[in-house]
């Protein structure tokens, strides 16, 4: 299950970065207010996979638990303060370019941490 989760992170990070490089930005699409269901669906898929790993593994996989809490905090932020969440769209293009690159790298980093989480338990 950890391999599935890390593969999804790698795929998502690759799609974010590839769409940015090719001129169509998946992140800009997801940051539009009308696409809130897509963002929530993506976050819920990752939360479900992370929670399945956390609640079925012994000992506790704390790396996956931390990743899961970042997704939960993202959903809480989106639901409780949507104006702050969507204010990222109003940033100028230089900051948005940095945000797109950083988002892809963070998701790829989640994939690396998820893949290597068994090594942290040892």
Kinemage of the C-alpha trace (Angstrom):
@kinemage 1
@onewidth
@group {chain A} dominant
@subgroup {mainchain}
@vectorlist {calphas} color= white
{ca unk a 1} P 0.000 0.000 0.000
{ca unk a 2} L 2.944 2.322 0.675
{ca unk a 3} L 4.156 1.726 -2.864
{ca unk a 4} L 0.746 2.699 -4.248
{ca unk a 5} L 0.717 5.878 -2.168
{ca unk a 6} L 4.243 6.872 -3.178
{ca unk a 7} L 3.491 6.088 -6.829
{ca unk a 8} L 0.437 8.348 -6.701
{ca unk a 9} L 2.540 11.134 -5.197
{ca unk a 10} L 5.172 10.702 -7.915
{ca unk a 11} L 2.493 10.705 -10.616
{ca unk a 12} L 0.741 13.770 -9.179
{ca unk a 13} L 4.036 15.640 -8.807
{ca unk a 14} L 5.057 14.738 -12.347
{ca unk a 15} L 1.704 15.899 -13.752
{ca unk a 16} L 1.949 19.183 -11.816
{ca unk a 17} L 5.449 19.835 -13.101
{ca unk a 18} L 4.814 18.636 -16.657
{ca unk a 19} L 1.674 20.736 -17.019
{ca unk a 20} L 3.596 23.772 -15.775
{ca unk a 21} L 6.447 23.224 -18.228
{ca unk a 22} L 4.092 22.723 -21.173
{ca unk a 23} L 2.208 25.939 -20.472
{ca unk a 24} L -0.988 24.447 -19.102
{ca unk a 25} L -0.932 24.764 -15.356
{ca unk a 26} L -2.798 22.129 -13.382
{ca unk a 27} L -2.144 24.091 -10.199
{ca unk a 28} L -3.713 27.254 -11.608
{ca unk a 29} L -6.690 25.156 -12.654
{ca unk a 30} L -7.012 23.694 -9.160
{ca unk a 31} L -6.707 27.119 -7.533
{ca unk a 32} L -9.841 28.417 -9.234
{ca unk a 33} L -12.768 28.665 -6.856
{ca unk a 34} L -15.092 26.703 -9.150
{ca unk a 35} L -12.777 23.670 -8.986
{ca unk a 36} L -13.023 23.157 -5.233
{ca unk a 37} L -14.488 19.677 -5.705
{ca unk a 38} L -11.429 18.558 -7.656
{ca unk a 39} L -9.104 19.792 -4.904
{ca unk a 40} L -11.167 18.129 -2.189
{ca unk a 41} L -11.297 14.872 -4.161
{ca unk a 42} L -7.526 14.785 -4.608
{ca unk a 43} L -6.968 15.553 -0.937
{ca unk a 44} L -9.507 12.944 0.186
{ca unk a 45} L -7.873 10.233 -1.941
{ca unk a 46} L -4.539 10.917 -0.279
{ca unk a 47} L -6.134 11.086 3.188
{ca unk a 48} L -7.889 7.754 2.679
{ca unk a 49} L -4.724 6.014 1.488
{ca unk a 50} L -2.624 7.559 4.266
{ca unk a 51} L -5.152 6.687 6.955
{ca unk a 52} L -5.386 3.119 5.698
{ca unk a 53} L -1.613 2.778 6.043
{ca unk a 54} L -1.476 4.500 9.438
{ca unk a 55} L -4.335 2.543 11.007
{ca unk a 56} L -3.339 -0.891 9.673
{ca unk a 57} L 0.421 -0.848 10.209
{ca unk a 58} L 2.276 -1.821 13.340
{ca unk a 59} L 4.364 -0.053 14.594
{ca unk a 60} L 2.826 3.317 13.844
{ca unk a 61} L 4.143 4.745 10.588
{ca unk a 62} L 4.640 8.263 11.887
{ca unk a 63} L 5.991 9.589 8.581
{ca unk a 64} L 2.756 8.712 6.775
{ca unk a 65} L 0.793 10.084 9.748
{ca unk a 66} L 2.556 13.451 9.415
{ca unk a 67} L 1.834 13.523 5.683
{ca unk a 68} L -1.799 12.669 6.416
{ca unk a 69} L -2.055 15.559 8.876
{ca unk a 70} L -0.746 17.985 6.247
{ca unk a 71} L -3.566 16.900 3.926
{ca unk a 72} L -6.108 17.229 6.729
{ca unk a 73} L -4.844 20.705 7.589
{ca unk a 74} L -5.118 21.662 3.910
{ca unk a 75} L -8.759 20.626 3.828
{ca unk a 76} L -9.471 22.441 7.098
{ca unk a 77} L -7.802 25.570 5.704
{ca unk a 78} L -9.801 25.350 2.475
{ca unk a 79} L -13.114 24.893 4.239
{ca unk a 80} L -12.605 27.284 7.161
{ca unk a 81} L -10.891 30.177 5.365
{ca unk a 82} L -11.414 29.923 1.603
{ca unk a 83} L -10.562 33.588 0.981
{ca unk a 84} L -7.045 33.066 2.285
{ca unk a 85} L -6.686 29.844 0.316
{ca unk a 86} L -7.825 31.387 -2.950
{ca unk a 87} L -5.768 34.549 -2.489
{ca unk a 88} L -2.820 32.586 -3.912
{ca unk a 89} L -4.379 33.033 -7.351
{ca unk a 90} L -4.104 36.805 -7.058
{ca unk a 91} L -0.335 36.692 -6.679
{ca unk a 92} L 1.787 38.105 -9.459
{ca unk a 93} L 3.147 35.663 -12.033
{ca unk a 94} L 6.682 35.429 -10.595
{ca unk a 95} L 5.376 34.224 -7.258
{ca unk a 96} L 2.898 31.904 -8.974
{ca unk a 97} L 5.730 30.327 -10.976
{ca unk a 98} L 7.616 29.703 -7.744
{ca unk a 99} L 4.472 28.294 -6.144
{ca unk a 100} L 3.951 25.893 -9.031
{ca unk a 101} L 7.513 24.618 -8.918
{ca unk a 102} L 7.450 24.349 -5.125
{ca unk a 103} L 4.128 22.483 -5.170
{ca unk a 104} L 5.475 19.898 -7.603
{ca unk a 105} L 8.640 19.445 -5.530
{ca unk a 106} L 6.683 19.121 -2.281
{ca unk a 107} L 4.445 16.436 -3.761
{ca unk a 108} L 7.497 14.591 -5.109
{ca unk a 109} L 9.068 14.936 -1.655
{ca unk a 110} L 5.961 13.375 -0.124
{ca unk a 111} L 6.460 10.485 -2.527
{ca unk a 112} L 10.072 10.051 -1.433
{ca unk a 113} L 9.127 10.208 2.249
{ca unk a 114} L 6.248 7.770 1.753
{ca unk a 115} L 8.467 5.353 -0.172
{ca unk a 116} L 11.225 5.465 2.430
{ca unk a 117} L 8.927 5.576 5.487
{ca unk a 118} L 9.638 1.945 6.366
{ca unk a 119} L 13.332 2.819 6.774
{ca unk a 120} L 12.464 5.480 9.354
{ca unk a 121} L 10.658 2.899 11.511
{ca unk a 122} L 13.649 0.613 11.879
